[in-house]
Amino acid sequence: MPWENNGGGGGRNNGGPWGQAPGGGGGGGPRRPGGGNTPNLEDILNRGRDQFRGGVPGGRWLIIGGVVVLGAFWLLNSVYTVAPQEVGVELRLGQPKPELSTPGLHFHLWPVETVEKVNVTVNQTTIGTTPSNGRTGGDDGLMLSGDQNIVDVRFSVFWSVVNPIDYLFNVRDPEDMVRNAAESAMREIVGRRPANDVFRDDQAGIAAEVQQITQTILDSYGLGVTVSQISIEGAQPPAEVADAFNEVQRAEQDEDRVQEEARSYANTLLGDARGQAAAQREEAAAYSNRVVQEATGEAERFNSIYAEYVNAPEVTRKRLFLETMEQVIGSSEKVLMEQGANGQGVVPYLPLPELGARSNATTTPTGAGN
């Protein structure tokens, strides 16, 4: 082959294409059975030890810098800050410590110890629909009332954490647990009540019952939170049946209005009737009193006349006769005279009725003209 003659001789060169044996320029060393020298493992290790014996250039400062960086990184992870609205729960190998970290700067041994921060201020969870952009959680606000009506309730749950350790480790998703418990309690209470109680009649009572049931459920799970308030922000029928429901409400309002007018009219009539009855009772009482007084007076007068009659019967009899006749014939237009010599007892004295009529006819025009 062409490279066989590159060694400068005419014969075959076993040293390779460059005219030199693989073992170097004649150096000793063990030969392989086919020829050539190979370094053993001890030579390789000796050469590496000689190279590193002098040290890596700048290696000391590189190590110091690495240690400083690692220390700074460890210190940054070991120091933490708790905000004023939070508390910290330190964990040592995943086990929470009983002491809580108050707001401020704290230190723990990272990564052996870690910290979980919990917000202890009042949280608000809203369930139902929003007036502006529709539903926040699908159909979670649609509920069936006790009178088989569908109502759409929007309410908020105000709660705060009182036991951060229970809040972090007893339930996987505490906020979702609060939402589910409040929604379940609201559905239970709405299912017992008529729709009108939910809409306007007893929202305060419903909110109080929902708060009590929600707190009982969360305590049974050991969630470590307290529910401070349930606020019903809106209750209305679903949009699909709102018009029909409003029509029913208007009909009920008209019914209430007509009933109120009827009660007012009945009260007016009853008042008038009672007034008339009271007036008649007063008149009857006055008439009874007058009749009794007159009868009493007549009796007393009769007794006095009787006493005079006992003393002088003839005189009293004649006086009574004269008084009676005076009353009977006092308004008569005839003059009765005693029977005289002519034998005529009733004498027409003057045509008094005709004279009276004429007198009235002549005086009336004169008086009118004046």
C-alpha positions as CSV (number, residue, x, y, z in Angstrom):
1,M,0.0,0.0,0.0
2,P,1.3,3.6,-0.5
3,W,1.9,4.3,3.2
4,E,4.1,1.3,3.6
5,N,7.1,3.2,2.1
6,N,6.9,6.4,4.1
7,G,9.4,5.2,6.6
8,G,12.3,6.0,4.3
9,G,13.4,2.4,3.6
10,G,12.7,0.0,1.0
11,G,11.5,-2.7,3.2
12,R,8.2,-3.2,5.2
13,N,7.9,-0.9,8.1
14,N,6.1,-2.3,11.1
15,G,6.2,1.0,12.9
16,G,3.1,2.4,11.3
17,P,2.5,5.0,8.6
18,W,4.8,7.6,10.3
19,G,7.7,5.4,10.6
20,Q,7.6,5.2,14.4
21,A,6.6,2.4,16.6
22,P,3.5,3.0,18.7
23,G,5.5,2.7,21.9
24,G,7.5,5.9,21.1
25,G,11.1,6.5,20.2
26,G,12.5,3.2,21.4
27,G,11.3,3.5,24.9
28,G,11.0,0.3,26.9
29,G,7.9,-1.2,28.3
30,P,6.0,-4.3,28.0
31,R,5.1,-5.3,24.6
32,R,2.0,-6.8,23.4
33,P,2.2,-10.1,21.7
34,G,1.7,-8.4,18.3
35,G,4.4,-5.8,18.9
36,G,4.3,-2.1,20.4
37,N,4.3,-0.8,24.1
38,T,1.0,0.2,26.0
39,P,0.8,2.2,29.3
40,N,-0.5,0.3,32.2
41,L,-3.1,1.6,34.8
42,E,-0.4,2.5,37.3
43,D,1.3,4.8,34.9
44,I,-2.0,6.5,34.1
45,L,-2.8,7.1,37.8
46,N,0.7,8.4,38.5
47,R,0.5,10.9,35.7
48,G,-2.9,12.2,36.9
49,R,-1.6,12.5,40.5
50,D,1.3,14.5,39.2
51,Q,-1.0,16.9,37.3
52,F,-3.2,17.6,40.3
53,R,-0.4,17.8,42.7
54,G,0.3,21.4,41.6
55,G,-3.4,22.5,42.2
56,V,-6.0,23.9,39.9
57,P,-5.4,27.6,39.1
58,G,-7.9,29.7,41.2
59,G,-9.5,26.5,42.7
60,R,-9.3,27.7,46.3
61,W,-11.3,30.9,45.7
62,L,-13.8,29.0,43.6
63,I,-14.5,26.7,46.5
64,I,-14.8,29.6,48.9
65,G,-17.2,31.3,46.5
66,G,-19.3,28.2,46.2
67,V,-19.5,27.8,49.9
68,V,-20.6,31.5,50.3
69,V,-23.3,31.2,47.6
70,L,-24.6,28.0,49.2
71,G,-24.6,29.7,52.7
72,A,-26.5,32.7,51.3
73,F,-29.0,30.5,49.6
74,W,-29.5,28.5,52.8
75,L,-29.9,31.7,54.9
76,L,-32.5,33.1,52.5
77,N,-34.5,30.0,52.8
78,S,-34.1,29.8,56.5
79,V,-35.4,33.3,57.3
80,Y,-39.0,34.1,56.6
81,T,-41.5,37.0,57.4
82,V,-45.0,36.6,58.6
83,A,-47.4,39.4,57.6
84,P,-49.7,41.2,60.1
85,Q,-52.8,39.4,58.9
86,E,-51.1,36.0,59.0
87,V,-49.7,33.4,61.4
88,G,-47.0,30.8,60.6
89,V,-47.0,27.1,61.3
90,E,-43.5,25.6,61.3
91,L,-43.1,22.0,60.2
92,R,-40.2,19.8,61.3
93,L,-39.9,16.9,58.9
94,G,-43.6,17.4,58.0
95,Q,-44.7,17.4,61.6
96,P,-46.3,20.8,62.7
97,K,-44.9,22.5,65.8
98,P,-47.5,23.5,68.5
99,E,-46.1,27.0,68.6
100,L,-47.4,29.5,66.1
101,S,-45.3,32.2,64.5
102,T,-46.6,35.7,65.1
103,P,-46.2,38.5,62.6
104,G,-42.6,39.5,62.1
105,L,-39.2,38.1,61.1
106,H,-38.5,34.4,62.0
107,F,-35.8,31.8,61.5
108,H,-36.0,28.1,61.0
109,L,-33.6,25.3,59.9
110,W,-34.3,24.8,56.2
111,P,-34.7,22.3,54.7
112,V,-35.3,20.2,57.8
113,E,-38.0,22.8,58.8
114,T,-40.5,24.5,56.6
115,V,-43.3,27.0,57.3
116,E,-46.9,27.3,56.2
117,K,-48.6,30.7,56.4
118,V,-52.3,31.1,57.1
119,N,-54.5,34.2,56.7
120,V,-56.5,34.7,59.9
121,T,-58.5,37.7,58.8
122,V,-62.2,37.5,57.8
123,N,-62.7,35.7,54.5
124,Q,-65.8,36.0,52.3
125,T,-67.1,33.1,50.2
126,T,-69.9,34.1,47.8
127,I,-72.4,31.4,46.6
128,G,-75.0,31.9,43.9
129,T,-75.3,34.4,41.0
130,T,-73.9,37.8,40.6
131,P,-76.1,40.7,39.3
132,S,-73.6,41.8,36.6
133,N,-72.0,38.8,34.9
134,G,-74.3,35.9,35.7
135,R,-73.4,32.8,37.7
136,T,-70.3,32.3,39.7
137,G,-70.7,28.6,40.3
138,G,-73.1,27.2,37.8
139,D,-76.5,26.3,39.4
140,D,-75.3,26.4,43.0
141,G,-77.8,29.2,43.7
142,L,-80.9,27.4,42.4
143,M,-82.8,25.8,45.2
144,L,-86.2,24.1,45.7
145,S,-88.3,25.7,48.4
146,G,-90.8,24.1,50.7
147,D,-93.8,25.0,48.6
148,Q,-92.2,23.5,45.4
149,N,-90.9,26.7,43.9
150,I,-87.5,27.2,42.5
151,V,-85.6,30.2,44.0
152,D,-82.2,31.6,43.0
153,V,-80.4,32.6,46.2
154,R,-77.1,34.6,46.3
155,F,-75.5,34.7,49.7
156,S,-72.1,35.3,51.3
157,V,-70.3,33.4,54.1
158,F,-68.0,35.4,56.3
159,W,-65.5,33.1,58.2
160,S,-62.1,33.3,59.8
161,V,-59.4,30.8,60.9
162,V,-59.2,30.1,64.7
163,N,-57.0,27.0,64.6
164,P,-54.4,27.2,61.8
165,I,-53.0,23.7,62.4
166,D,-56.5,22.1,62.0
167,Y,-57.1,24.4,59.0
168,L,-54.0,23.2,57.3
169,F,-54.0,19.5,58.0
170,N,-57.5,18.2,58.7
171,V,-59.2,18.9,55.4
172,R,-57.5,18.9,52.0
173,D,-59.4,22.0,50.6
174,P,-60.7,24.1,53.4
175,E,-62.2,26.9,51.3
176,D,-64.1,24.4,49.2
177,M,-65.3,22.7,52.4
178,V,-66.7,26.0,53.7
179,R,-68.5,26.6,50.4
180,N,-70.0,23.1,50.3
181,A,-71.1,23.2,53.9
182,A,-72.8,26.6,53.6
183,E,-74.5,25.6,50.3
184,S,-75.8,22.3,51.9
185,A,-77.1,24.2,54.9
186,M,-78.9,26.8,52.8
187,R,-80.5,24.1,50.6
188,E,-81.8,22.4,53.8
189,I,-83.3,25.5,55.3
190,V,-84.8,26.7,52.0
191,G,-86.3,23.3,51.5
192,R,-88.2,23.7,54.7
193,R,-89.5,27.2,54.1
194,P,-92.0,28.7,51.6
195,A,-90.6,30.9,48.8
196,N,-92.0,34.1,50.3
197,D,-89.9,33.6,53.4
198,V,-86.8,33.4,51.2
199,F,-87.7,36.4,49.1
200,R,-88.7,38.9,51.8
201,D,-90.6,37.6,54.9
202,D,-87.9,35.9,57.0
203,Q,-84.4,36.3,55.5
204,A,-82.9,37.1,58.9
205,G,-84.2,33.9,60.4
206,I,-83.0,31.8,57.5
207,A,-79.5,33.4,57.7
208,A,-79.3,32.6,61.4
209,E,-80.3,28.9,60.9
210,V,-77.9,28.5,58.0
211,Q,-75.0,30.0,60.1
212,Q,-75.7,27.5,63.0
213,I,-75.9,24.5,60.7
214,T,-72.8,25.5,58.8
215,Q,-70.8,25.9,62.0
216,T,-71.9,22.5,63.2
217,I,-70.8,20.8,60.0
218,L,-67.4,22.5,60.0
219,D,-66.8,21.7,63.6
220,S,-67.6,18.0,62.9
221,Y,-64.8,18.0,60.3
222,G,-62.4,19.8,62.7
223,L,-61.8,22.5,60.1
224,G,-60.6,25.1,62.7
225,V,-62.7,28.0,61.4
226,T,-65.6,30.0,62.8
227,V,-68.5,31.4,60.7
228,S,-69.3,34.9,61.9
229,Q,-72.1,35.8,59.5
230,I,-74.4,34.6,56.7
231,S,-75.6,37.5,54.5
232,I,-78.4,36.8,51.9
233,E,-77.6,39.4,49.2
234,G,-80.4,38.5,46.8
235,A,-83.2,36.1,46.3
236,Q,-85.3,35.9,43.1
237,P,-87.0,33.4,40.8
238,P,-85.0,32.0,37.9
239,A,-84.8,34.1,34.8
240,E,-86.8,31.6,32.8
241,V,-89.9,31.9,35.0
242,A,-89.3,35.4,36.4
243,D,-92.2,36.9,34.3
244,A,-94.7,34.3,35.4
245,F,-93.6,34.5,39.0
246,N,-93.9,38.3,39.0
247,E,-97.4,38.0,37.6
248,V,-98.3,35.7,40.5
249,Q,-96.8,38.2,42.9
250,R,-98.8,41.0,41.4
251,A,-101.9,39.0,41.6
252,E,-101.2,38.2,45.3
253,Q,-100.5,41.9,45.9
254,D,-103.8,42.8,44.2
255,E,-105.6,40.2,46.4
256,D,-104.0,41.7,49.5
257,R,-105.0,45.2,48.4
258,V,-108.6,44.2,47.8
259,Q,-108.8,42.4,51.1
260,E,-107.4,45.4,52.8
261,E,-109.9,47.7,51.2
262,A,-112.7,45.3,52.1
263,R,-111.5,45.2,55.7
264,S,-111.4,49.0,55.7
265,Y,-114.9,49.3,54.3
266,A,-116.2,46.7,56.8
267,N,-114.5,48.6,59.7
268,T,-116.1,51.8,58.5
269,L,-119.6,50.2,58.3
270,L,-119.1,48.5,61.6
271,G,-118.0,51.8,63.2
272,D,-121.0,53.6,61.8
273,A,-123.3,50.8,63.0
274,R,-121.7,50.9,66.4
275,G,-122.1,54.6,66.6
276,Q,-125.8,54.5,65.6
277,A,-126.4,51.7,68.1
278,A,-124.7,53.8,70.8
279,A,-126.8,56.8,69.9
280,Q,-130.0,54.7,70.0
281,R,-129.0,53.3,73.3
282,E,-128.4,56.8,74.6
283,E,-131.7,58.0,73.3
284,A,-133.5,55.0,74.8
285,A,-131.8,55.6,78.1
286,A,-132.8,59.3,77.9
287,Y,-136.4,58.4,77.0
288,S,-136.6,55.8,79.7
289,N,-135.3,58.3,82.2
290,R,-137.7,61.0,81.0
291,V,-140.7,58.7,81.1
292,V,-139.7,57.5,84.6
293,Q,-139.2,61.0,85.8
294,E,-142.6,62.1,84.3
295,A,-144.3,59.1,85.8
296,T,-142.7,59.8,89.1
297,G,-143.8,63.5,88.9
298,E,-147.4,62.4,87.9
299,A,-147.5,60.0,90.8
300,E,-146.3,62.7,93.2
301,R,-148.8,65.2,91.8
302,F,-151.5,62.6,92.1
303,N,-150.5,62.0,95.7
304,S,-150.6,65.7,96.5
305,I,-154.0,66.1,94.8
306,Y,-155.2,63.0,96.7
307,A,-154.1,64.6,99.9
308,E,-156.1,67.7,99.1
309,Y,-159.0,65.6,98.0
310,V,-159.1,63.9,101.3
311,N,-159.2,67.3,103.1
312,A,-161.8,68.9,100.7
313,P,-163.4,66.3,98.3
314,E,-166.0,68.6,96.7
315,V,-163.6,71.4,96.0
316,T,-161.0,69.2,94.6
317,R,-163.5,67.3,92.4
318,K,-164.7,70.6,90.9
319,R,-161.2,71.9,90.3
320,L,-160.2,68.8,88.5
321,F,-163.3,68.9,86.4
322,L,-162.6,72.5,85.4
323,E,-158.9,71.8,84.6
324,T,-159.8,68.8,82.5
325,M,-162.5,70.7,80.5
326,E,-160.0,73.6,80.0
327,Q,-157.6,71.2,78.4
328,V,-160.3,69.5,76.3
329,I,-162.0,72.5,74.8
330,G,-159.2,75.0,75.1
331,S,-158.5,74.8,71.4
332,S,-162.1,74.7,70.2
333,E,-163.5,77.4,67.9
334,K,-166.9,77.2,69.4
335,V,-168.1,78.9,72.6
336,L,-170.1,76.7,74.9
337,M,-172.5,78.5,77.2
338,E,-174.6,77.2,79.9
339,Q,-178.2,76.5,79.1
340,G,-180.2,79.6,79.4
341,A,-183.8,80.6,79.1
342,N,-183.8,80.0,75.4
343,G,-183.0,76.4,75.9
344,Q,-180.0,76.4,73.5
345,G,-176.7,75.2,75.0
346,V,-174.4,75.7,72.0
347,V,-174.5,79.1,70.3
348,P,-172.3,79.9,67.3
349,Y,-170.7,83.1,68.5
350,L,-168.7,84.1,65.4
351,P,-167.5,82.4,62.2
352,L,-164.0,82.1,63.6
353,P,-162.6,79.7,60.9
354,E,-163.6,81.9,58.0
355,L,-162.4,85.0,59.7
356,G,-159.0,83.4,60.4
357,A,-158.6,82.3,56.8
358,R,-159.5,85.7,55.5
359,S,-157.1,87.4,57.9
360,N,-154.3,85.1,56.7
361,A,-155.1,85.8,53.1
362,T,-155.0,89.5,53.5
363,T,-151.8,89.7,55.7
364,T,-149.6,87.4,53.6
365,P,-149.2,89.6,50.5
366,T,-148.6,92.7,52.6
367,G,-145.9,91.0,54.5
368,A,-144.3,89.7,51.3
369,G,-144.3,93.1,49.8
370,N,-142.7,94.7,52.8
